[in-house]
Amino acid sequence: MAGQTYGQHNIKNTHYDQFLTNISVSYNETNTYIGEQVIPVVDVQKQSDKYMVFDYRDHMIEDDNILRAPGTVASEMRTGWSEDSFYTEGYAKRYALYDEELANADQDAIFNLKEMAAKQVKAKLLLNKELKSASLLTNPNNFHADLRVNVGADGSGADVTKWSDYKNSDPILDLFKLREKAERLGAMDFNTLVLSKPVYNILKMHPKLKALTSSGLVQPEFVSDEAIKHLLGVENLIVANARKAKSSQRRVGQGGMTNYIWGNNAVLMYLPKGAGRDVPAAAYTFQWTNPLANVTGAQKTREYYSEEAKTLWIETEEWFAQKVVSQLGAVVLPDIVDPLVK
């Protein structure tokens, strides 16, 4: 191709481009992905291995054998945990830049094409991880049976009235009751509330929350995020606004509206300040990172040239498995609202 030559690459000398890896995802003002935030990443050296399941309460058991007399040894204790296994799977996507289009571009435009390609393939992998994260965390059956909530209309006999019923619902009471029940079962102190965007929109205008944030006779039009955290007793408020489209919706304006990946759901959960295989959490992403296997962590981007196809490829790859590590790590409130837009 005129003006620029790319040497032939094979898998052994493919170039991993750190700059392209760090590039922000395309259309990041449209989709914000929270999968890695709510299911923290733990790097693992093996593709398959065991992980700890936090299902014992030894630390909460009253102990009447804790006194120590002079000259005696301390009474012995052990703690328990269960084990399960993960198996990481590989996910990859590549974008083709043909010799013809590269030859027709100046040097700055070539970089822009590579940057655009890196954004597109990384976005695909993050979308894949977001879909898996939402599927895992919004499934009530992944968590303790006593924490599964029946949501419905007022008077239907449901445990919780939909929050979009402004007259009859009480989000504050609902969450405090669920938190207390989880704590009595031995759960960690839930510190995080994950809201799909439709749920967030409903709570921002909920009369019971607005009444508690009013100043004198004046009520705010919207409840601030800080007020929501304060009133609902959480440290972290995470809004899930990522959407997914069908192939028939590839062009804007075609095929109807997209759907929110996190549905109309809310998740009250425990999110640790630091991830670790021995740190309790609701769930973890076990991310395989092993240079010997040519596996280099989350959404690593590389470029290589195919002589046969006369194509420069920009490819992003990662290997991971997501697992619930504590059945007491979260409470799912499924379809907790009827959204503003049907």
Phi, psi and omega per residue, in radians:
M1 nan 2.576 -2.975
A2 -1.226 2.362 2.969
G3 1.394 -0.248 -3.087
Q4 -2.633 2.334 3.129
T5 -2.212 2.356 3.080
Y6 -1.990 2.213 3.111
G7 -1.189 2.667 3.130
Q8 -1.225 2.392 -3.126
H9 -2.031 2.666 2.897
N10 -2.232 -3.105 -3.005
I11 -1.102 -0.404 -3.066
K12 -1.374 -0.507 -3.106
N13 -2.107 0.390 3.030
T14 -1.041 2.436 -3.073
H15 -1.609 2.074 2.998
Y16 -1.485 2.069 -3.039
D17 -1.722 1.888 -3.095
Q18 -1.160 -0.611 -3.141
F19 -1.139 -0.797 3.114
L20 -1.129 -0.593 3.101
T21 -1.091 -0.637 -3.068
N22 -1.454 -0.138 -3.080
I23 -1.068 2.408 3.121
S24 -1.131 2.692 -3.085
V25 -1.244 2.525 3.130
S26 -1.079 2.559 3.140
Y27 0.970 0.660 -3.079
N28 -1.170 -0.242 3.046
E29 -1.437 -0.147 3.108
T30 -1.676 -0.779 -3.113
N31 -2.153 2.215 3.011
T32 -1.951 2.069 -3.071
Y33 -1.641 2.286 -3.085
I34 -2.020 0.040 -3.043
G35 -0.924 -0.824 -3.109
E36 -1.314 -0.281 3.111
Q37 -1.405 -0.731 -3.066
V38 -1.604 -0.355 3.014
I39 -2.115 1.465 -2.969
P40 -1.015 2.693 -3.088
V41 -1.570 2.292 2.980
V42 -2.072 2.065 3.117
D43 -1.270 2.367 3.122
V44 -2.248 2.587 -3.101
Q45 -1.535 -0.355 -3.080
K46 -1.932 2.542 3.104
Q47 -1.144 -0.604 3.126
S48 -2.325 2.378 -3.127
D49 -2.886 3.086 3.097
K50 -1.625 2.708 3.065
Y51 -2.395 2.731 -3.121
M52 -1.355 2.408 2.999
V53 -1.941 2.137 -3.024
F54 -1.549 1.573 -3.060
D55 -2.325 0.345 3.078
Y56 -2.020 2.710 -3.118
R57 -2.194 0.607 -3.102
D58 -0.982 -0.635 -3.078
H59 -1.190 -0.220 -3.106
M60 -1.775 -0.050 -3.055
I61 -1.391 2.230 3.092
E62 -1.102 2.347 -3.025
D63 -2.143 2.027 3.105
D64 -1.710 0.165 3.139
N65 -2.058 0.945 -3.058
I66 -2.058 -0.216 3.072
L67 -1.183 2.565 3.111
R68 -2.256 2.115 3.075
A69 -1.436 2.681 3.099
P70 -0.957 2.355 3.080
G71 1.434 0.047 3.133
T72 -1.900 2.872 3.121
V73 -1.590 2.758 3.101
A74 -1.192 2.563 3.068
S75 -1.165 2.548 -3.034
E76 -1.538 2.599 3.003
M77 -2.529 2.768 3.021
R78 -2.394 2.693 3.033
T79 -1.993 2.734 -3.095
G80 -2.026 2.774 2.968
W81 -2.760 2.814 3.088
S82 -1.755 2.963 3.109
E83 -2.257 2.598 2.972
D84 -2.466 3.089 -3.069
S85 -2.093 2.557 2.988
F86 -2.021 2.744 3.040
Y87 -2.428 1.981 -3.098
T88 -1.374 2.457 3.097
E89 -2.034 2.659 -3.093
G90 -1.608 2.457 3.090
Y91 -2.298 2.347 -3.085
A92 -2.658 2.654 3.055
K93 -2.570 2.512 3.108
R94 -2.303 2.693 -3.079
Y95 -2.127 2.322 -3.081
A96 -1.628 2.261 2.967
L97 -2.057 1.972 -3.011
Y98 -1.458 2.647 3.128
D99 -0.917 -0.689 -3.056
E100 -1.099 -0.746 -3.119
E101 -1.326 -0.546 3.076
L102 -1.210 -0.652 3.136
A103 -1.167 -0.443 -3.078
N104 -1.587 0.035 -3.091
A105 -1.965 2.588 3.028
D106 -1.377 3.092 -3.001
Q107 -1.069 -0.726 3.116
D108 -1.133 -0.677 -3.130
A109 -1.173 -0.579 3.094
I110 -1.072 -0.778 3.100
F111 -1.087 -0.724 3.135
N112 -1.097 -0.652 3.089
L113 -1.121 -0.748 3.124
K114 -1.149 -0.690 3.116
E115 -1.115 -0.771 3.109
M116 -1.066 -0.749 3.140
A117 -1.108 -0.724 3.136
A118 -1.108 -0.693 3.111
K119 -1.107 -0.739 -3.080
Q120 -1.146 -0.800 -3.086
V121 -1.259 -0.623 3.103
K122 -1.166 -0.654 3.105
A123 -1.067 -0.665 3.122
K124 -1.101 -0.733 -3.137
L125 -1.213 -0.685 3.117
L126 -1.191 -0.610 3.058
L127 -1.102 -0.757 3.105
N128 -1.042 -0.765 -3.141
K129 -1.198 -0.612 3.114
E130 -1.134 -0.759 3.122
L131 -1.064 -0.751 3.135
K132 -1.195 -0.669 3.133
S133 -1.114 -0.806 3.141
A134 -1.128 -0.707 3.130
S135 -1.076 -0.669 -3.121
L136 -1.274 -0.839 -2.988
L137 -1.434 -0.341 -3.125
T138 -1.747 0.165 3.086
N139 -1.675 1.874 -3.102
P140 -1.029 -0.475 -3.105
N141 -1.210 -0.201 3.081
N142 -1.413 -0.099 -3.069
F143 -2.192 3.068 -2.978
H144 -0.970 2.406 -3.091
A145 -1.030 -0.602 -3.118
D146 -1.294 -0.140 3.137
L147 -1.879 0.200 3.105
R148 -1.493 2.200 -2.959
V149 -1.889 2.338 3.042
N150 -1.647 1.987 -3.112
V151 -1.832 2.391 3.138
G152 -2.918 -2.925 -3.134
A153 -1.338 2.713 3.084
D154 -1.047 2.360 3.137
G155 1.490 -0.010 -3.118
S156 -1.533 -0.085 -3.065
G157 1.519 0.090 3.130
A158 -1.200 2.697 3.094
D159 -1.142 -0.673 -3.051
V160 -2.295 2.327 3.062
T161 -1.457 2.420 -3.126
K162 -0.949 2.366 -3.071
W163 -1.185 -0.310 3.081
S164 -1.277 -0.218 2.994
D165 -1.464 1.514 -3.021
Y166 -1.069 -0.514 -3.081
K167 -1.302 -0.718 -2.950
N168 -1.890 -0.191 -3.091
S169 -1.603 2.756 3.135
D170 -2.518 1.486 -3.093
P171 -1.013 -0.626 -3.112
I172 -1.124 -0.889 3.132
L173 -1.078 -0.721 -3.135
D174 -1.006 -0.859 -3.051
L175 -1.258 -0.641 3.122
F176 -1.190 -0.647 3.078
K177 -1.144 -0.758 3.140
L178 -1.149 -0.686 3.121
R179 -1.119 -0.767 -3.141
E180 -1.131 -0.698 3.118
K181 -1.105 -0.757 3.122
A182 -1.100 -0.720 3.126
E183 -1.109 -0.690 3.119
R184 -1.132 -0.490 3.092
L185 -1.404 -0.188 3.114
G186 1.888 0.247 -3.104
A187 -1.294 2.825 2.963
M188 -1.191 2.894 3.108
D189 -1.302 1.908 -3.114
F190 -1.045 2.196 -3.062
N191 -2.160 0.075 -3.007
T192 -2.408 2.401 3.053
L193 -2.124 2.082 3.090
V194 -1.761 2.154 -3.120
L195 -2.132 2.236 2.926
S196 -1.134 2.736 -3.068
K197 -0.991 -0.707 3.096
P198 -1.073 -0.637 3.106
V199 -1.204 -0.754 3.104
Y200 -1.000 -0.780 -3.133
N201 -1.057 -0.704 3.132
I202 -1.151 -0.790 -3.109
L203 -1.147 -0.579 -3.130
K204 -1.042 -0.417 -3.094
M205 -2.045 0.244 -3.062
H206 -1.231 2.212 -3.070
P207 -1.022 -0.644 -3.106
K208 -1.172 -0.598 3.081
L209 -1.324 -0.703 3.122
K210 -1.092 -0.667 -3.117
A211 -1.109 -0.571 -3.105
L212 -1.480 -0.116 3.100
T213 -2.001 0.204 -3.112
S214 -1.293 2.676 3.087
S215 -1.994 1.808 -3.070
G216 1.195 -2.169 -3.133
L217 -1.642 -0.007 -3.055
V218 -1.797 2.177 3.062
Q219 -1.741 2.481 3.087
P220 -1.225 2.680 3.076
E221 -1.222 -0.620 -3.135
F222 -2.308 2.576 3.074
V223 -1.492 2.272 -3.127
S224 -1.213 2.787 3.105
D225 -1.081 -0.688 3.129
E226 -1.120 -0.665 3.107
A227 -1.177 -0.677 3.092
I228 -1.057 -0.789 3.136
K229 -1.085 -0.763 -3.120
H230 -1.136 -0.834 -3.069
L231 -1.205 -0.572 -3.096
L232 -1.688 -0.005 2.995
G233 1.243 0.701 3.122
V234 -2.204 2.679 3.072
E235 -1.487 -0.595 -3.032
N236 -2.114 2.222 3.015
L237 -2.001 2.016 -3.065
I238 -2.059 2.107 -3.108
V239 -1.764 2.192 -3.115
A240 -1.761 1.837 -3.093
N241 -1.964 0.111 -3.112
A242 -1.141 2.474 -3.141
R243 -2.144 2.831 3.088
K244 -2.234 2.606 -3.134
A245 -2.169 2.719 3.040
K246 -1.541 2.889 3.124
S247 -1.065 -0.503 3.120
S248 -1.281 -0.163 -3.129
Q249 -1.882 0.407 -3.061
R250 -1.053 -0.698 3.105
R251 -1.649 2.411 3.103
V252 -1.023 2.319 3.132
G253 1.630 -0.072 3.138
Q254 -1.950 2.470 2.985
G255 1.409 0.169 3.106
G256 1.500 -2.812 -3.026
M257 -1.568 2.651 3.036
T258 -1.345 3.012 -3.137
N259 -2.095 2.533 3.045
Y260 -1.266 2.269 -3.086
I261 -1.081 -0.651 -3.101
W262 -1.559 0.216 3.020
G263 1.061 -2.450 3.082
N264 -1.984 0.705 -2.980
N265 -1.872 2.751 2.967
A266 -2.226 2.567 3.111
V267 -2.299 2.074 3.015
L268 -1.679 2.153 -2.946
M269 -2.627 2.990 3.020
Y270 -1.810 2.245 3.112
L271 -2.139 2.014 -3.104
P272 -1.210 2.708 3.115
K273 -1.275 -0.450 3.089
G274 -2.479 2.341 -3.097
A275 -1.414 2.616 3.093
G276 -3.052 2.636 -3.069
R277 -1.146 -0.357 3.112
D278 -1.905 0.314 3.136
V279 -1.896 2.150 3.140
P280 -1.038 2.536 3.111
A281 -2.824 3.037 3.021
A282 -1.323 -0.788 -3.097
A283 -2.738 2.764 3.092
Y284 -2.310 2.634 2.943
T285 -1.753 1.960 3.099
F286 -1.544 1.894 -3.020
Q287 -1.790 2.063 -3.098
W288 -1.337 2.164 3.111
T289 -2.358 1.876 -3.102
N290 -2.658 1.803 -3.125
P291 -1.001 -0.532 -3.133
L292 -1.130 -0.471 3.106
A293 -1.705 0.154 -3.091
N294 1.036 0.588 3.102
V295 -2.001 2.130 -2.918
T296 -2.183 0.537 2.980
G297 1.732 -2.707 -2.983
A298 -1.406 2.175 3.001
Q299 0.786 0.927 3.094
K300 -1.403 2.356 -3.057
T301 -1.933 2.380 3.117
R302 -2.335 2.827 3.035
E303 -2.255 2.504 3.096
Y304 -2.684 2.743 -3.055
Y305 -1.962 2.339 3.076
S306 -1.814 1.957 -3.131
E307 -1.133 -0.698 -3.088
E308 -1.118 -0.752 -3.112
A309 -1.594 -0.107 -3.069
K310 0.893 0.926 -3.034
T311 -2.412 2.345 2.968
L312 -1.606 2.180 -3.106
W313 -1.834 2.341 2.968
I314 -1.923 2.066 -3.002
E315 -2.249 2.431 3.056
T316 -2.123 2.440 -3.035
E317 -2.493 2.608 2.957
E318 -2.766 2.759 3.119
W319 -2.227 2.210 3.140
F320 -2.761 2.878 2.981
A321 -2.431 2.458 3.116
Q322 -1.962 2.322 -3.077
K323 -2.431 2.416 2.923
V324 -1.265 2.216 -3.109
V325 -1.904 -0.092 3.033
S326 -2.624 2.123 3.091
Q327 -1.205 -0.232 3.092
L328 -1.756 0.269 -3.049
G329 -1.491 -0.206 -3.075
A330 -2.813 2.732 2.980
V331 -2.150 2.242 3.123
V332 -1.730 2.289 3.004
L333 -1.909 1.627 -3.019
P334 -1.343 2.412 3.124
D335 0.799 0.924 -3.038
I336 -1.339 -0.198 3.072
V337 -2.405 2.725 2.794
D338 -1.600 2.079 -3.003
P339 -1.162 2.805 3.124
L340 -1.110 -0.656 3.135
V341 -1.959 2.052 -3.113
K342 -1.380 nan nan
